[in-house]
Amino acid sequence: MGLFDLFKNDKLKSQSKEENKNSSAIEVDKSKSKEGNKNSSDIEIDKSKWLGKDFELLIAGEIDIPSENFDSIMTPNSFDWIKTERNNWIYYQVGDDNFNYSFEPPGIQMVFNDEISFAKAKAIVDEIIQNIIATGQTPELIIIEKNKLYRFE
């Protein structure tokens, strides 16, 4: 089982929603949790205090980004950014924060530094999602609470 296989069933359920949205990305929030024995209401987690150490973002879907257009599509438009390399990995520096990409079977995982605010990371990924949509593709943004992930060492 891969790192993100646990989201496969939820993705299949959301495909019918995806068909109804022609020009915008679908956002699936995996940070919602059930409270006690209540079956019908999810409790929304307050993400205003989240930092990069608390979440991961996955751009799921059949996304094809040509390598020659990668930097122009997979970077934000309203933030200044610098492309850097550390330990044979490409990072995108945005102010004091940075992010990089990891390509996983269900999509493209965005990995942010531990100190970035959720609001800033979400603004960056929202712009990147719009860039992908502009190419005629339909991405799905999945927000994952890190302490809910199962990691296999």
Secondary structure, DSSP 4 states (H G I P E B T S, - for coil): --TTGGGHHHHHHHHHHHHH-SSS-EEEETT-EE-TT-SS-EEPP--TT-BGGGEEEEEESS----GGGHHHHSS-SSS--EEEEETTEEEEEETTEEEEEEEETTEEEEEE-TT-BHHHHHHHHHHHHHHHHTTT---EEEEEEGGG-----
